[in-house]
Amino acid sequence: MVEESSRIAGPGLRADARRNRGRILVAARAVFAEHGIDAPIATVARRAGVGVATLYRRFPTRDALVRAAFAQQMETCARALTEALADPDPWRGFQRLVETACELQREEQGFSAAFVAAFPDSTVEHAQARERAERDLMTLVRRAQAAGALRADFHPSDLAVALLSHCGLVTALPRDSAAPRRLVAYLLQSFRAEAAHGALPPPSALSLRGLPLAADSSQRQRPSRA
């Protein structure tokens, strides 16, 4: 007879398998926050108390593990973008979207890299999802600009710069919740149309998909470590 702990406790997973999955995801978030999402998979397995083979049975690729580890955060971010587009006040929608993304950065330090990697262009579906999110963001930006709320010279790379700046502050001061919130408030005020006094330097070539993925924010290619 199958033991109680091994009976089916969810779609396709036994109770013990679900516990293993949960431990892996908790460990992955902790390891990614400490070492970046390029941390060795073996480190995640060791932190979770499972074998590497067990981890790979649940998550056959690194991207699958990253998406699963931060699925809730990505859903929150996607929902925030949908709600921002639905808001009749485009500036309020834009503001809440930025605040939500930054709040997620504060709650999960590994999320910043996952935010960029969550839609890897390894499949047509993933590429389309990323492109759709980028189009929706541009639609929100144009609406806020047309409403006269967002400065006319705002560029999408400015949002990437803001998120990267906030991520750096959160990393440098992990126990200081006031400083990141104040930075976000400063940045949002600087994005307002009434804050535009004179020409800005040319925008950065940085984009959301171009943000550094390493925990130390160094500009390098993602290695292909297992």
N, C-alpha and C positions, 0 to 999 in steps of 0.2 A: 504493500500500500504506500502511496506517495505521502511523505510527511506533510504536516500542515503548512510548514514554512515554504514548501516547494509547490503548493497548489497554485493554480492560475489566479493571479491577483490583478490582472489587467490584460488588455488586448495583446495576446501573443507572448506575455512575459510571466514567469513564475514569480512568487513573492521574493525569493532570494535573488533572482535576476534583477528585479526592480530595485532591490536594496543596493546591489552592486552598481547598477546604472546611476542611482542617486549619489553614491559615494564617489563615483568617477567624475560626475559633473561638479560636485562641490570641490573636489581636489583640483579639477581642471581650472576652475575660476580662481582658486588660490594660487596655483602655480603660474597661471598666465599673468596674474596681477604682480607677482614677484619677479618673474623672469621674461615676460612677453609671450606672445602666442607661438613663438618659435621654440619654446622650451621643449626638451626631449620628451617624447611620449612616455618613455620609461619612467621619467620623474613623476608624471601624473599618475601612472599605474602604482608606483611605489607609495605615493602620498595617499592613494585611495585604498591601499592594502589589497590590490588584486594583481594578477599576472598581466603581462603585456598582451598575451594572447587573448585573455578575457576582454581586455579593453578593445582590442581590434575586432573582436566578434561583435561588440556593441557599436563601435564607431570605426569603420574600415579606413577612413582617411582623417587627416588632421582637420580639414575644412569641416567635415561632418561633426567632429568633436567640438570645434569652435562654435559652430552654429547651434549645436544642442546646449552647450554650456551657457550661452548668452541668448537663448531663444526668447526668454521672457523679456529681456531688455530690448531685443530687436523688435518684438511685437509691440512693446510700449512706444518705441520710437516711431514705428510705422503707423501706429494708431494716432500718435501726436501729429504726424504729417497729414493724415487723413482729416483729423479734426481741425487742423489749421486751415486746410483748403476749404472746409465747410463753414468756417467762421465768417460771418458777414463783415467783420472788421479784420481786414488782412493784416494790419499791424499787430493786433492782439494775437492772431494766429501765429504770426512769425515769432513774436516775443515768446509765446508759450512753447513753441517748438524748440527754440534755442535754450530756454530754461530747462526743458525736459531732457534734452541731450546732455546738457552740462550736469544736471542732477544725476543722471545715469553714470556719467564719468566719475562723479564723487562717490557714488555707492559701490561701483565695481571698477577698480582701476584697470582691470584687463579689458574692459568694454571698449575703450578708445580704439584699440587695435582691432577688436572684433567688429566694431562698427564699420571699419573699412573693408575687412576681409569677409564679411558675412555674405556678400554676393559675389563670390569668385566667378570670373568669366570662363570657368572651365566647361560650362554647358550653355546652350542657347537659353534655357530657362533662367539661369542665374544672370546672364548678361542682360536679358530683357527686364528682369526685376530691378537691376541696378539702374538701367536706363530709364525705367518708369519712375523710379524714385527721384532721379535727377531732373526729369521733366517736371514732376510735380513740384519740386523745390523751386525751379525756375518760374513756374506759373505763380506760386505764392509770392516770390520776389517781385515779379512784374505787377501783380495786383497791389502790393503794398506801395510800390513806387507810383503807380497810377493814382492811388488814393492820396498821394502827397505826404505819406507818413514815413516811408523809407527813402533815404537819400538817393538821388538819381544816379550818383556815381558808385553806388554799392555794386560790388562784383561778387560772384559766387565764391571766388577764392578768399574773400574777406571772412566768410563763415568758416572756411577751413582754417584760416589763420587764428580766428577767435577760439575754435575748438582746440587747436593745438596749444595755444597759449594757456587756456584753462587747464588742459591736461597737464602741462608742465607745472603749473602752480599746485594742482592737486597732488602730483607726484612729489614735489618738493616739500609740501606742507600737508601731509596726510591727515594730521589731527586738527588742522585749522579749518573750520567750516565757514568762518566769517570772511576770510580773504577771497576764496573762490567766488562766493556769492557777490561780494562787492565788485570783483572784477567783471562778472557777468553784467551787473547793473551798469557799470561804466561803459562796457562795450555796447550794450543795447542803447544807451543814451547817445553814444557816438554815431550809431547807425541812423538816428532820427534825422529827418530832412532838415529840421531847424538847426541841427548841429553842423550843417555843411557851411563852412566859412572859408572859401578859397579852395583851390585845386589840390587834389591829393597826388602823391607819386603814382606811377603806373601800377596796376594790380599785379599780384604775384601770379606765377604760373601754377601755384599749388592748387590742388583740387582734393575733394574728399577721398578719391581713390589714390591720390598721391601722397597721403600722409605717411610719415614713417611708421613702420610696424614694430620696430624693436622697442623693448622696454626702456632702453636708454635714449630713445628718440634719435639714434644715429641713422643717417641716410645710407641704407644698404639694401641689397636685394634679399628677399626671404630665402634662407637656405632650404635645401630639400632634405632636412634631417627627419628621420622616422620618429 
